[in-house]
Amino acid sequence: MEDERSFLDICGGPLTLRRRYYSSYCREFGLSSARLSLRSVTAVTCTVWLVAYGLFTLFENSMILSSAIFITILGLLGYLHFVKIDQETLLIIDSLGIQMTSSYASGKESTTFIEMDKVKDVIVNEAIYMKVIYYLCILLKDPVKPHEISQVVPVFQSTKPRLDCLIEVYRSCQEILARQKATSASP
């Protein structure tokens, strides 16, 4: 089963939550942010090139125009490949683990996998960032002291969804974690 819902990020930008239920033991949540708009790329490019043209007329050096074009192209490629994340995905599988994937605007993907036996819990936490914001995070067990937490891994760091979206993902994760704990506790 698959469905999509619209939400907002912490700045009021549109987000799309795509939920896929493969089975009662496996669920995937994909958060997509707005694509890079052609209008903003054109505005930045024109601004840089107009400033470069102004400096060119002032100093009469054609190297300034060449540098502006080169810097604009490199800056745009760097932004698309290393900064702009279009989609973040959380895949949770009952007995296997949790996989987080970030898909960049350039097509590059970055994936992190956490084994289920290292997961203590999935929670919604709050932070103060000029206002109170909420974020989903995975608590990892300490290998030496299993009742303590060794690390907190935030999820959806780039898309930054609001609380209503996080609660939907949280509830599904808790269903799978509760089922996983119940099956591991039974003989």
C-alpha positions in Angstrom: 0.0 0.0 0.0 1.3 3.5 -0.8 -0.1 6.9 -0.1 1.1 10.5 -0.2 0.3 13.5 2.1 1.4 17.1 2.1 3.0 18.7 5.0 5.1 21.8 5.8 8.7 22.1 7.0 9.7 24.3 9.9 10.0 27.3 7.6 6.6 26.8 6.0 7.9 25.3 2.8 5.9 22.4 1.2 6.9 18.8 1.9 5.5 15.5 0.5 5.4 12.4 2.7 5.2 9.2 0.7 4.4 6.2 2.8 4.9 2.6 1.6 3.7 -0.4 3.6 5.4 -3.4 2.1 4.2 -5.6 5.0 3.4 -5.3 8.7 7.2 -5.8 9.3 8.5 -3.3 6.7 7.6 0.3 6.0 9.3 3.1 4.1 8.8 6.9 4.5 10.1 9.3 1.9 10.1 13.1 2.5 10.5 15.2 -0.6 11.1 18.9 -0.5 10.6 21.5 -3.2 12.8 21.1 -6.2 15.3 23.8 -7.1 13.4 26.5 -8.9 14.6 27.8 -12.2 13.7 31.3 -11.1 16.1 31.3 -8.1 18.9 29.9 -10.2 18.4 32.5 -12.9 18.2 35.3 -10.3 21.5 34.3 -8.7 23.2 33.8 -12.0 22.1 37.2 -13.4 23.1 39.0 -10.2 26.6 37.5 -10.3 27.0 38.2 -14.0 25.7 41.8 -13.6 28.1 42.5 -10.8 30.9 41.0 -12.9 29.9 43.1 -15.9 29.9 46.2 -13.7 33.4 45.4 -12.5 34.5 44.6 -16.1 33.4 48.1 -17.3 35.1 49.7 -14.3 38.4 47.9 -14.7 38.3 46.8 -18.3 39.6 43.3 -17.6 37.9 40.4 -19.4 39.3 38.0 -16.9 36.5 39.2 -14.5 33.8 38.0 -16.8 35.4 34.7 -17.4 35.9 34.2 -13.6 32.3 35.0 -12.9 31.0 32.4 -15.4 33.4 29.8 -14.1 32.6 30.5 -10.4 28.8 30.5 -11.2 29.0 27.1 -12.9 31.2 25.5 -10.2 29.0 27.0 -7.5 25.9 25.6 -9.0 27.4 22.2 -9.6 28.7 22.1 -6.0 25.4 23.1 -4.6 23.5 20.5 -6.5 26.0 17.7 -5.7 26.8 18.4 -2.1 24.1 20.6 -0.5 20.6 20.4 -2.1 18.8 17.3 -0.9 15.6 16.6 -2.7 14.4 13.5 -0.8 15.1 11.8 2.5 14.0 8.2 3.0 13.6 6.1 6.2 13.1 2.3 5.6 12.4 0.3 8.7 12.5 -3.5 8.6 11.4 -5.4 11.8 14.2 -8.0 12.2 16.9 -6.3 10.0 17.3 -2.6 10.8 16.8 1.0 9.8 18.1 2.5 6.6 18.3 6.3 6.0 18.9 7.6 2.5 19.5 11.1 1.3 19.0 11.8 -2.4 20.8 14.9 -3.7 19.6 17.1 -6.6 22.5 15.9 -8.7 21.3 12.2 -8.4 24.0 11.3 -5.8 22.7 9.2 -2.8 24.0 8.8 0.7 22.8 5.8 2.7 23.2 4.9 6.4 22.2 1.6 7.9 21.6 0.8 11.5 21.2 -2.8 12.6 18.0 -3.4 14.7 19.9 -5.0 17.6 21.7 -1.6 18.0 18.4 0.4 18.1 17.1 1.2 21.6 14.1 3.4 20.5 12.8 5.9 18.0 11.7 9.2 19.6 10.5 12.7 18.7 12.8 15.1 20.4 12.7 18.9 20.7 15.4 21.5 20.3 15.5 25.3 20.7 16.6 27.0 17.5 15.3 30.5 17.8 12.0 28.7 18.4 11.1 25.2 19.5 11.5 22.6 16.7 10.9 18.9 16.8 12.9 16.2 15.1 12.8 12.4 14.9 15.8 10.6 16.2 17.0 7.0 16.7 18.5 6.1 20.1 21.3 3.6 19.8 22.2 1.2 22.6 25.5 1.4 24.4 27.4 -1.9 23.5 28.9 -2.1 27.0 25.8 -1.0 29.0 22.7 -2.0 26.9 20.3 0.0 29.2 22.1 3.2 28.4 22.2 5.3 25.2 25.4 5.6 23.3 24.3 7.8 20.4 21.4 9.9 19.1 21.0 9.8 15.3 18.7 12.5 13.9 16.5 11.6 10.9 15.2 14.0 8.2 17.9 16.6 8.9 17.6 18.3 5.6 13.8 18.4 5.1 13.0 19.4 8.7 9.3 18.5 8.9 6.9 19.8 11.4 5.6 17.8 14.4 2.4 16.6 12.6 4.5 14.8 10.0 7.0 13.4 12.5 4.1 11.9 14.6 2.9 9.9 11.6 6.4 8.4 11.0 7.0 8.0 14.8 3.8 6.0 15.3 4.6 3.6 12.4 8.1 3.1 13.7 6.8 2.4 17.2 4.4 -0.3 15.9 7.3 -2.1 14.2 9.6 -1.7 17.2 6.9 -3.0 19.6 6.4 -6.0 17.4 10.1 -6.6 17.1 10.5 -6.4 20.9 7.6 -8.7 21.5 9.0 -11.4 19.1 12.5 -11.1 20.6 11.2 -11.4 24.1 9.1 -14.5 23.4 10.9 -17.9 23.6 
